[in-house]
Amino acid sequence: MNEKQVLNFVENVLDNMPTDWLRLTTHRLDIYNEGLAKTQFLEQFEDLFNKNNSEPSALAGLPTAYDYIRLGHPLSSVLEWAIAKLNDLKPENVISFSSRTIPVLAVLRKNLFNNKNTRILYTGELPDHFDAETLKRVYGYNFELKQIENVEEIPEFNGSTVFISNEDAGLSAGRKFGDPDLTREIDFLISVHPHFGSILLVNGEKNDNYISEIQHVRRRETIAMTPADCYSALQQLTGRGVVEEKTNPETNKAKVEASIRSITGTNSKALLASSGLSMQYAIMMGLIDEALEKHKGKAIKIIVPPNCYGGTNDQARRVAAALDNVEVLDLLVDGNNDMVLSIDHVLDRVAKEDAVPYIIAEIPTNPRVEVPDLQKLREVLSKVRKTATGEIAIDPVFILDQTFCPNVRFLAKDGILSPIRTISYVSGSKFPSGGKCTAGYCVANEKAEASLDKIEKHLVLCDNEATGLQVEILAEQLPSMNQRIKDAYRNTREFVDFIRETLPEAKINFVSEELAAEGFTPSVFSLDLPTKGNTHEEREAYKRALNQKLINMMINEIPNESKYCVSYGQLKGCYWTIPATSTQGTTKEADKDYIARVSVSPDLDLEHHKKVFQDFVAQI
């Protein structure tokens, strides 16, 4: 491969790329095919390279790459492609991470299930956050750890060899970030950068079967290298000077923490993670670590709705699959099921087994936007239960995904959940940042505050803390969040009322006026369109086709505002999705809900959306 040709093309791409590649968490949602999301962008990008076409219009016409930055995005795809081209590798063999630890964990996880030995080699010093003892004790990973002088002296090994290359030394010697030191003995090379994150290279066809599982770890437990850091890494790769981030991290962090305390009514420290799922992973592993210390030998039960957001559901089951003492129990919350009754039943069962209960729940629920009776929820969570031998059972920790209503003060001193150990977390890609970054945060009430140290320990161990730029974006956006939530709710209520009037046969799931008066003002609703047919299968097929027809009309008629995406809390526009094919992508088929989910922003042309909906109704 002609190195100069590749680098010149990348330089031109950096000069001509759409600003959305750098500014947004998702790009070209109007050109989105979920089944092709991992391949379509790079196939078309490769075609542009072969034609030496880096025109702005050509780059702007490329489809969505991956999803939500967790699994990847345009700039991470370009970075991985460029490094692969320069080193005669396939692009899928190069995987970027914002974290410097998680790529190691991804290999260790795969080898745990394969019962395969792992050897981790490094020169110089290991990253400060790499905690070998905790990885073995809490995560259940097994590996050898060895410092070596140079890569030429690696002996043979029966298993996988991971080599951690610290880029501090390499960069000062004039090497470019991502330059591999690959030898035949290395299966996985991880180039670690002090600011950007890391790049993992999968070496040899024998290791190709690791790629999809490593990518899935990136999607569920961390994120890809951020757009800003990928941009800097590409600048460095092409020999350009890297512009230092002009952020004031301590000041920004203090602003964010003050905003979160004001919004949530809590006094605990706020932990800031690279994404909502990064935050959830730290919460889960931190609480498991705590249980191992405080409740030695006792089973841990993660109680989670089977049809909740797919990332939450999948991650919980992935954690349980890797640990013998952890099990997932289903919590039935939607449709004909009542969250409070379900919690009561499952906590009775856990108490009888003298196990440690951790409950993960969304309020309102997703996708049916239901809020349980909060007084009854408080009572059932506070109830003192007995084990089979008559002893007092371990009280639950309630882990609340508050993404749909981050303005509700569940955890305040006088909040409804104040008597229960409660940890609340929010995905920052929604209302906190207005869709400008993925960073998430968590807080605890007074009862659960002691658990935050363990959670922070695992957030740092996984190197999943929010980046400086992410914190800066949150510092800018959080102060206006509650007002944006009010404005978006007002638009949503008006749209819902219009749909009810225009198509009264449709079933709409949205909060009642009474709940809204109590502060539950989400700007998302689900839409169960009327259907017809002689059999359940016919009615289901008709409804699914109608869902898609509505979404297509909205996107085609209002392309600047209506998007096909799972997003929520954006600054502008309206987002449409079928959760069963997106957010519930890893949920069991029987638990999927094939209804449309609509999220409305504070700034959109509502009258245009009403008109398109009216046109849609006229066609059915």
C-alpha positions in Angstrom: 0.0 0.0 0.0 1.3 3.5 -0.9 1.6 5.2 2.5 1.7 8.6 1.0 -1.5 8.0 -1.0 -3.4 6.9 2.1 -2.1 9.8 4.3 -2.9 12.4 1.6 -6.4 11.1 1.3 -6.9 11.2 5.0 -5.7 14.8 5.1 -8.2 15.8 2.4 -10.9 14.0 4.3 -10.1 15.9 7.5 -10.3 19.2 5.6 -13.6 18.4 3.8 -15.5 16.2 6.3 -19.0 17.2 7.5 -19.0 19.1 10.8 -21.5 16.6 12.1 -18.7 13.9 12.2 -17.1 15.9 15.0 -20.1 17.5 16.7 -22.9 14.9 16.9 -23.3 11.5 18.4 -25.0 10.3 15.3 -24.6 11.3 11.6 -26.9 10.9 8.6 -29.7 9.1 10.4 -31.7 9.5 7.2 -29.2 7.1 5.6 -29.4 4.3 8.1 -29.7 0.6 7.7 -29.1 -1.1 11.0 -28.2 -4.5 9.4 -25.5 -2.8 7.3 -24.3 -0.3 9.9 -21.0 -2.1 10.5 -20.1 -2.3 6.8 -21.9 0.2 4.7 -19.9 3.3 5.7 -16.5 1.8 5.1 -17.5 0.1 1.8 -18.5 3.4 0.4 -15.6 5.2 2.0 -13.2 2.7 0.4 -14.9 3.4 -3.0 -14.2 7.1 -2.5 -10.6 6.3 -1.8 -10.2 4.2 -4.9 -11.6 7.1 -6.9 -9.5 9.6 -4.9 -12.7 11.5 -4.2 -12.7 13.5 -0.9 -15.1 16.2 -2.1 -17.3 17.6 0.7 -20.5 16.5 -1.0 -19.2 12.9 -1.4 -18.3 12.7 2.3 -21.6 14.2 3.4 -23.4 11.5 1.4 -21.9 8.6 3.4 -24.3 6.7 5.5 -24.4 6.3 9.3 -21.5 4.4 10.7 -22.1 2.1 13.6 -24.2 3.5 16.4 -24.2 6.2 19.0 -20.3 6.3 19.3 -20.3 3.2 21.5 -19.9 0.8 18.6 -18.2 3.4 16.4 -18.8 6.5 14.2 -17.4 8.0 11.0 -14.1 9.3 12.5 -13.4 6.1 14.4 -14.1 4.2 11.2 -11.7 6.4 9.2 -9.0 6.1 11.9 -9.3 2.3 12.0 -9.3 2.1 8.2 -6.2 4.3 7.9 -4.2 2.3 10.4 -5.3 -0.9 8.8 -4.3 0.3 5.3 -0.8 1.5 6.5 -0.2 -1.9 8.1 -1.7 -4.3 5.6 -4.5 -5.3 7.9 -8.3 -5.6 7.4 -10.1 -2.6 8.9 -12.2 -4.8 11.1 -8.9 -6.0 12.8 -8.3 -2.5 14.1 -10.6 -1.4 16.9 -10.4 1.9 18.8 -11.5 2.5 22.4 -11.9 5.6 24.5 -10.8 3.3 27.4 -7.2 2.1 27.8 -8.3 -0.9 29.9 -11.4 -2.4 28.3 -9.7 -3.8 25.2 -7.7 -6.1 27.6 -10.9 -7.0 29.4 -12.5 -7.9 26.0 -9.9 -10.5 25.3 -10.0 -11.8 28.8 -13.8 -12.2 28.6 -13.6 -14.2 25.4 -10.8 -16.5 26.9 -12.8 -17.0 30.1 -15.6 -18.6 28.1 -13.1 -20.5 25.9 -11.2 -21.7 29.0 -8.0 -20.4 27.2 -4.9 -19.0 28.9 -4.0 -15.4 28.5 -0.6 -13.7 28.9 -0.4 -9.9 29.2 3.0 -8.5 28.4 4.2 -4.9 28.7 7.3 -2.8 28.5 8.0 0.1 30.9 5.1 0.7 33.4 1.5 -0.6 33.3 -1.2 2.1 33.2 -1.9 3.3 36.7 -5.6 2.2 36.5 -4.7 -1.4 35.6 -5.7 -3.4 38.8 -4.7 -7.0 38.2 -5.9 -8.2 41.6 -9.4 -6.8 41.2 -9.7 -8.1 37.6 -9.1 -11.6 39.0 -11.1 -11.4 42.2 -14.2 -9.5 41.0 -14.3 -10.0 37.2 -13.2 -13.6 37.4 -10.5 -13.2 34.8 -7.4 -15.3 34.7 -4.1 -14.2 33.2 -0.3 -14.0 33.6 1.2 -10.6 33.8 4.8 -10.1 32.7 7.1 -7.1 32.1 9.5 -7.6 29.1 12.4 -5.6 27.7 11.4 -5.7 24.0 9.1 -7.5 21.7 11.8 -9.5 20.0 12.2 -11.6 23.2 8.7 -13.0 23.5 8.8 -16.8 24.1 6.1 -19.2 22.8 3.0 -19.5 24.8 0.0 -21.9 24.9 -2.8 -19.4 24.7 -3.4 -15.7 23.8 -0.6 -13.1 24.1 -1.7 -9.5 24.7 1.0 -6.9 24.4 0.3 -3.5 25.9 2.3 -0.8 24.1 2.6 2.4 26.1 2.6 5.2 23.5 4.2 7.8 25.8 7.7 6.4 25.0 6.8 5.7 21.3 5.5 9.1 20.6 8.6 10.8 22.0 10.7 8.6 19.8 8.8 9.9 16.7 6.4 7.0 16.3 2.8 7.7 15.3 0.0 6.5 17.5 -1.2 3.2 16.1 2.1 2.2 14.6 2.2 -1.5 15.5 5.0 -3.5 16.9 3.4 -6.7 15.7 5.3 -10.0 15.8 4.1 -13.5 15.2 4.0 -14.2 18.9 1.6 -11.3 19.6 -2.1 -12.1 19.2 -3.5 -8.7 20.3 -1.5 -5.5 20.4 -3.0 -2.6 22.4 -1.5 0.8 21.7 -2.3 3.0 24.7 -2.3 6.7 24.4 -2.3 8.9 27.6 -5.1 11.2 26.2 -6.9 9.6 23.3 -7.5 6.1 24.6 -6.3 2.9 22.9 -6.2 1.0 19.6 -6.4 -2.8 19.6 -4.9 -4.7 16.7 -6.1 -8.3 16.1 -3.2 -10.2 14.6 -3.6 -13.3 12.4 -6.6 -15.2 11.0 -6.6 -17.5 13.9 -7.9 -14.6 16.1 -10.5 -13.3 13.7 -13.3 -15.0 15.7 -12.5 -12.5 18.5 -13.4 -9.4 16.5 -17.2 -9.4 16.8 -17.1 -10.2 20.5 -14.5 -7.4 21.1 -16.7 -5.0 19.2 -19.7 -6.1 21.4 -17.7 -5.3 24.6 -17.1 -1.9 23.1 -20.8 -1.5 22.4 -22.0 -2.6 25.9 -19.3 -1.7 28.4 -17.6 1.3 27.0 -17.4 3.5 23.9 -15.2 3.8 20.8 -12.6 6.6 20.9 -14.6 9.8 20.8 -14.9 11.9 17.6 -12.7 14.7 19.0 -9.9 12.2 20.0 -10.1 10.3 16.7 -9.7 13.6 14.9 -6.6 14.4 17.0 -5.2 10.9 16.4 -5.8 11.3 12.6 -4.1 14.7 12.7 -1.1 13.0 14.4 -1.2 10.1 12.0 -0.9 12.5 9.0 1.9 14.4 10.6 -0.1 17.5 11.5 0.3 19.1 14.9 -2.4 18.1 17.4 -4.3 21.1 18.7 -4.5 20.8 22.5 -8.0 20.9 24.0 -8.6 24.3 25.5 -10.7 23.0 28.4 -10.5 23.7 32.1 -11.2 20.2 33.4 -11.4 21.0 37.1 -13.6 24.1 36.6 -15.9 22.2 34.2 -16.2 19.2 36.5 -17.1 21.5 39.4 -19.8 23.1 37.3 -21.2 19.8 36.2 -21.3 18.4 39.8 -23.0 21.6 41.0 -25.6 21.3 38.3 -26.2 17.6 39.0 -26.6 18.3 42.8 -29.1 21.2 42.0 -31.1 19.0 39.6 -31.2 15.9 41.7 -31.4 17.4 45.1 -28.6 15.2 46.3 -25.4 15.9 48.2 -23.4 12.9 47.1 -20.5 13.2 44.7 -21.4 12.8 41.1 -19.5 10.3 39.0 -19.1 11.1 35.3 -18.7 8.3 32.8 -18.0 8.2 29.1 -21.6 6.9 28.4 -24.7 5.7 30.2 -23.7 2.1 29.8 -20.1 2.8 31.0 -21.7 4.2 34.1 -24.0 1.3 34.5 -21.1 -1.2 34.1 -19.2 0.6 36.9 -22.3 0.5 39.1 -22.8 -3.2 38.6 -19.2 -4.2 39.1 -18.8 -1.8 42.0 -21.8 -3.3 43.8 -20.6 -6.9 43.0 -17.3 -6.0 44.6 -19.1 -4.6 47.6 -21.2 -7.7 47.9 -18.1 -10.0 47.8 -16.7 -8.1 50.7 -19.8 -7.6 52.8 -21.7 -10.8 52.0 -19.0 -13.4 51.5 -20.3 -16.6 49.8 -23.8 -15.3 49.1 -25.3 -15.3 45.7 -26.0 -12.0 43.9 -29.2 -11.5 42.0 -29.5 -8.8 39.3 -33.2 -8.1 38.9 -34.0 -6.5 35.5 -37.0 -6.2 33.2 -36.7 -8.6 30.2 -37.9 -6.0 27.7 -36.1 -2.9 29.0 -33.6 -1.0 26.9 -31.4 -3.6 25.2 -28.1 -2.3 26.4 -29.1 -2.5 30.0 -30.7 -6.0 29.5 -27.7 -7.3 27.5 -25.1 -5.9 29.8 -26.7 -7.4 33.0 -26.9 -10.8 31.4 -23.3 -10.6 30.1 -22.1 -9.8 33.6 -24.0 -12.7 35.1 -22.8 -15.1 32.4 -19.2 -14.4 33.3 -19.6 -14.9 37.1 -20.7 -18.1 38.8 -22.2 -16.3 41.8 -24.3 -13.8 39.8 -27.7 -14.6 38.3 -30.3 -12.5 36.4 -33.9 -12.6 37.5 -36.7 -11.2 35.2 -38.7 -8.3 36.5 -42.0 -8.0 34.6 -43.0 -4.4 34.4 -44.9 -3.6 31.2 -48.3 -4.4 29.7 -50.5 -6.3 32.1 -47.7 -6.6 34.7 -47.3 -4.2 37.6 -43.8 -3.2 38.6 -44.6 -3.0 42.3 -46.1 -6.5 42.5 -43.3 -8.0 40.4 -40.7 -6.5 42.7 -42.6 -7.8 45.8 -42.6 -11.3 44.4 -39.0 -11.4 43.2 -37.7 -9.9 46.5 -39.5 -12.5 48.5 -37.8 -15.2 46.4 -34.4 -13.6 46.8 -34.9 -13.2 50.6 -35.8 -16.9 50.9 -32.5 -17.7 49.2 -30.6 -15.3 51.5 -29.1 -13.6 48.4 -28.0 -10.1 47.6 -30.7 -8.2 45.5 -29.8 -5.5 43.0 -32.7 -4.1 41.0 -32.3 -2.2 37.7 -35.4 -0.4 36.5 -36.3 2.5 34.2 -38.9 5.0 35.3 -40.9 5.8 33.2 -40.6 2.3 31.6 -39.4 1.9 28.0 -41.1 1.7 25.5 -44.5 1.9 27.2 -43.7 5.1 29.3 -45.4 3.8 32.5 -44.8 5.1 36.0 -45.6 2.7 38.9 -47.4 3.8 42.0 -44.5 5.4 43.7 -45.8 5.2 47.3 -46.4 1.5 46.8 -43.0 1.2 45.2 -41.4 2.8 48.3 -43.3 0.5 50.6 -42.4 -2.7 48.8 -38.7 -1.7 48.6 -38.6 -0.8 52.3 -40.3 -4.0 53.4 -38.3 -6.1 55.9 -38.1 -9.6 54.6 -37.0 -12.8 56.2 -34.7 -15.6 54.9 -35.8 -19.3 54.9 -34.2 -19.6 58.4 -36.1 -16.6 59.8 -33.2 -14.1 59.7 -33.6 -10.6 58.3 -32.8 -10.6 54.6 -30.4 -8.3 52.9 -32.2 -5.1 51.8 -32.1 -4.3 48.0 -30.2 -1.6 46.2 -32.5 0.1 43.7 -30.5 1.1 40.6 -32.7 3.6 38.8 -32.2 4.5 35.1 -33.6 8.0 35.2 -32.7 8.9 31.6 -36.4 9.6 30.6 -37.0 11.9 33.6 -33.6 13.3 34.9 -35.4 16.2 36.5 -37.4 14.2 39.0 -35.8 14.3 42.5 -36.2 10.7 43.5 -33.0 10.8 45.6 -33.4 14.1 47.4 -33.6 14.0 51.2 -37.4 14.3 51.0 -37.6 12.2 47.8 -39.9 9.2 47.4 -37.0 6.8 47.5 -35.1 8.3 50.4 -35.6 5.3 52.8 -34.2 2.8 50.2 -30.6 2.4 49.1 -30.9 4.0 45.7 -28.4 4.9 42.9 -29.6 6.9 40.0 -27.9 7.2 36.6 -28.6 9.0 33.4 -27.4 8.7 29.8 -25.8 12.0 28.9 -26.4 11.5 25.2 -30.0 12.4 25.9 -31.2 15.5 27.8 -28.0 16.3 29.7 -26.0 17.1 26.6 -28.8 17.5 24.1 -27.3 14.8 21.9 -23.8 16.5 21.7 -21.9 13.8 23.6 -22.5 10.4 25.3 -21.2 11.1 28.8 -23.4 9.8 31.6 -23.5 10.4 35.4 -24.7 8.8 38.6 -25.5 10.0 42.1 -26.7 8.2 45.2 -29.1 9.1 48.0 -27.8 9.2 51.6 -28.6 5.5 52.2 -26.5 4.4 49.2 -23.7 7.0 49.3 -21.2 4.7 50.8 -21.3 2.5 47.7 -20.1 5.3 45.4 -16.4 4.7 46.4 -16.6 1.1 45.0 -18.4 2.3 41.9 -15.8 5.0 41.3 -13.1 2.4 41.8 -14.5 0.4 38.9 -15.1 3.4 36.7 -11.4 4.3 37.0 -10.3 0.7 36.7 -12.2 0.4 33.4 -10.9 3.8 32.4 -14.5 4.8 31.5 -14.5 8.3 33.0 -15.9 11.1 30.9 -13.3 12.9 28.7 -12.4 16.5 29.3 -14.4 17.6 26.2 -17.4 15.6 27.3 -17.3 17.3 30.7 -17.1 20.7 29.0 -20.2 19.9 26.9 -22.1 18.8 30.0 -21.0 22.0 31.8 -22.5 24.0 28.9 -25.7 22.0 28.5 -26.8 20.9 32.0 -27.9 24.4 33.3 -30.6 24.6 30.6 -31.7 21.0 30.9 -34.8 21.4 33.0 -36.1 24.2 30.8 -35.6 22.1 27.7 -37.4 19.2 29.4 -40.4 21.5 30.0 -40.4 22.8 26.5 -40.1 19.4 24.9 -42.9 18.0 27.1 -45.2 20.8 26.0 -44.6 19.9 22.4 -45.1 16.2 23.1 -48.4 16.8 24.9 -49.7 18.8 22.0 -48.6 16.2 19.5 -50.1 13.4 21.5 -53.4 15.2 21.9 -53.5 15.9 18.1 -52.9 12.2 17.4 -55.6 11.1 19.8 -58.0 13.5 18.1 -57.0 12.5 14.5 -56.7 8.8 15.0 -58.7 7.8 18.1 -58.3 4.1 17.5 -54.5 4.3 18.1 -53.3 3.3 21.5 -50.9 5.9 22.9 -48.7 5.3 25.9 -47.8 8.6 27.6 -47.9 10.0 31.1 -51.2 11.2 32.4 -51.9 14.9 33.2 -51.9 13.9 36.9 -48.4 12.4 36.6 -47.1 15.4 34.7 -48.4 17.6 37.5 -46.2 15.5 39.8 -43.1 16.3 37.7 -43.1 13.4 35.3 -42.8 15.3 32.0 -41.0 13.0 29.5 -41.0 13.9 25.8 -41.3 10.4 24.5 -44.4 8.4 23.8 -45.2 5.0 22.2 -47.8 4.6 19.5 -49.7 1.4 18.9 -51.4 1.9 15.6 -54.7 0.3 14.8 -54.5 -2.9 12.8 -56.6 -5.5 11.0 -56.5 -9.1 9.9 -58.1 -12.4 10.7 -55.2 -13.9 12.7 -52.7 -12.6 15.2 -50.0 -13.0 12.7 -51.9 -11.0 10.0 -52.7 -8.2 12.5 -49.1 -8.1 13.8 -47.7 -7.9 10.2 -50.2 -5.2 9.2 -49.3 -3.1 12.3 -45.5 -3.4 11.7 -45.9 -2.3 8.1 -48.1 0.6 9.2 -45.4 1.6 11.8 -42.8 1.7 9.1 -45.0 3.6 6.6 -45.6 6.4 9.2 -41.9 6.6 10.1 -40.9 6.7 6.4 -43.4 9.5 5.6 -42.2 11.6 8.5 -38.5 11.2 7.5 -39.2 11.8 3.8 -41.4 14.7 4.3 -39.5 16.4 7.1 -35.8 15.3 6.5 -34.3 18.2 8.4 -36.2 17.4 11.6 -37.6 13.8 11.6 -34.9 11.1 12.0 -34.8 7.4 12.4 -33.1 6.9 15.7 -33.5 5.6 19.3 -32.4 9.0 20.6 -34.1 11.3 23.0 -33.6 14.7 24.5 -32.0 16.2 21.3 -31.9 20.0 21.0 -33.9 19.9 17.7 -36.2 17.7 15.7 -38.2 14.5 16.3 -36.9 10.9 16.5 -38.7 7.8 15.5 -37.9 4.1 16.1 -39.3 0.6 16.6 -37.7 -0.4 19.9 -38.0 -4.1 19.1 -35.5 -3.7 16.2 -33.2 -1.2 17.9 -33.1 -0.6 21.6 -34.5 -4.1 22.3 -32.2 -5.7 19.7 -30.7 -8.2 22.1 -34.0 -8.9 24.0 -35.6 -12.3 23.7 -38.1 -12.2 20.8 -41.1 -13.1 23.0 -40.4 -10.0 25.1 -40.1 -7.5 22.2 -42.6 -4.8 21.7 -43.2 -3.9 18.0 -44.6 -0.5 18.6 -43.4 2.9 17.4 -41.6 5.1 19.8 -41.5 8.9 19.2 -39.3 11.4 21.0 -39.9 15.1 20.6 -37.5 18.0 21.1 -38.1 21.5 22.4 -37.4 22.9 19.0 -39.4 21.5 16.0 -42.0 22.5 13.4 -44.9 20.8 15.2 -47.5 22.0 12.7 -45.6 20.3 9.8 -45.5 17.0 11.8 -49.2 17.3 12.5 -49.9 17.8 8.8 -47.8 14.7 7.8 -49.6 12.6 10.4 -52.9 13.8 9.0 -51.8 12.8 5.5 -50.8 9.4 6.9 -54.2 8.9 8.5 -55.9 9.8 5.2 -54.0 6.9 3.5 -55.0 4.1 5.9 
